[in-house]
Amino acid sequence: MLLNAWLAAGKGAQPPSRRDLAPESMPRILSDIWLMDYVREEARLRYRLVGENIRARYEFPLTGAYLDDTLAEEARETVVSYFRACVERPAICLVVGRLYHEWQRPSYGERLLLPLLDEDGAPEGLIGITICKQTFPSRTIAEERAKRITCILPLDGSAATEKEGVVPVVFRN
């Protein structure tokens, strides 16, 4: 549903801007959606809005927080690299499998990241959805039972690079 709304809001081959999105077109998934602003001067992403299901996973407020400040040190470089690749290239990213691995409550599910560009085609931010289908009692059990695939699809048809932290499709234990 989010992908369809994002595609419908776009202008031809260009991704939509934040103001082009119509939340009323996706009421069933709003609790799983998050929105980030791209702070160009700092090349950082900041949470602008988070749905109730996303908010419930955290013990602190995400709105206004920078992505890199919300991640455990062991996950920071990997996660920030693919989030930034999505907004800066721009690209679409799909993560399937283990999510929130560095947390005490890792889960299994899917995450979709979609870039938002302003009217001039400059990076504006991301809209995404994270759906957790199962939560594990510990990181050890999550590592045993759930693998992860991260797929980055640059919108210009080129391949994602190692510099961005992943290759086009990566299987991670």
Secondary structure, DSSP 8 states (H G I E B T S, - for coil): -HHHHHHHHSBTTB---GGG--GGG-GGGGGGEEEEEEETTTTEEEEEEE-HHHHTT-SS--TT-BHHHHS-HHHHHHHHHHHHHHHHTTEEEEEEEEESTTSSS-EEEEEEEEEEE-TTS-EEEEEEEEEEEEE-SSHHHHHHH--EEEEEEETTS----GGGTS-SEEEE-
